[in-house]
Amino acid sequence: MAQIEIYTTPLCGFCHAAKRLLNSKDAGFTEIDVSRDGELRQKMMDRANGRHTVPQIFIDGTHVGGFDDLAALERQGKLDPMLAA
């Protein structure tokens, strides 16, 4: 199973949507809350090529993007192969 990291904040609706989608796939993930930690947020931004919104999702170290990007992969049938890697 792929290693998934998702940078989130507690009140982010898109974060909750991304976690729901991943949970529906029985995909385990590591959630990193950046709401109160500027260093973690900066690390997220560095890894996400400057993107500062949450969620930011990484699958096996590859930046996928936010929820819209994750949902697009699902619609295109590309998410399941990435999760199975």
C-alpha positions in Angstrom: 0.0 0.0 0.0 1.2 3.5 -0.8 2.5 5.9 1.9 0.1 8.9 2.0 0.7 12.1 3.8 -1.9 14.8 4.1 -1.3 18.3 5.5 -4.5 19.7 7.1 -6.1 22.1 9.4 -9.1 21.1 11.7 -11.7 23.4 10.2 -10.9 22.8 6.5 -13.8 21.3 4.6 -11.6 20.3 1.7 -9.3 18.4 4.2 -12.3 16.5 5.5 -13.4 15.7 2.0 -10.0 14.4 1.1 -9.8 12.2 4.2 -13.3 10.9 3.4 -12.2 9.9 -0.1 -9.1 8.2 1.2 -11.0 6.4 3.9 -13.5 5.2 1.4 -10.6 3.5 -0.4 -9.3 2.0 2.9 -6.1 4.0 2.3 -4.2 4.6 5.5 -2.6 8.0 5.7 -0.6 10.2 8.0 -2.3 13.5 8.9 -0.1 16.5 9.6 -2.0 19.4 11.3 -0.3 22.7 10.3 -2.8 25.0 12.0 -0.6 25.9 14.9 2.9 25.1 13.7 4.6 27.6 11.4 7.6 25.4 10.8 5.3 22.5 9.6 3.4 24.8 7.4 6.7 26.1 5.9 7.8 22.5 5.3 4.5 21.8 3.6 4.9 24.8 1.4 8.5 23.9 0.5 7.4 20.3 -0.5 4.3 21.6 -2.4 6.3 24.1 -4.5 5.0 27.1 -2.7 1.3 26.1 -2.4 0.0 27.3 0.9 -3.6 26.1 1.0 -4.6 22.9 2.7 -4.9 20.1 2.1 -1.7 19.2 0.4 -1.5 15.5 -0.4 1.6 13.4 -1.1 1.5 9.8 -2.2 4.8 7.9 -1.9 6.5 11.3 -1.7 5.0 12.6 -4.9 3.0 15.8 -4.5 -0.6 15.1 -5.7 -2.0 18.6 -4.8 -5.1 19.4 -3.0 -8.6 17.8 -2.8 -9.6 18.9 -6.3 -6.5 17.2 -7.7 -7.2 14.1 -5.7 -10.8 14.0 -6.8 -9.7 14.5 -10.5 -7.4 11.5 -10.2 -10.3 9.5 -8.8 -12.6 10.5 -11.7 -9.8 9.6 -14.2 -9.4 6.2 -12.7 -5.8 7.0 -11.8 -6.1 7.1 -8.0 -6.5 3.4 -7.3 -3.3 2.4 -9.1 -1.4 5.1 -7.2 -2.8 3.8 -3.9 -1.9 0.2 -4.8 1.7 1.0 -5.5 
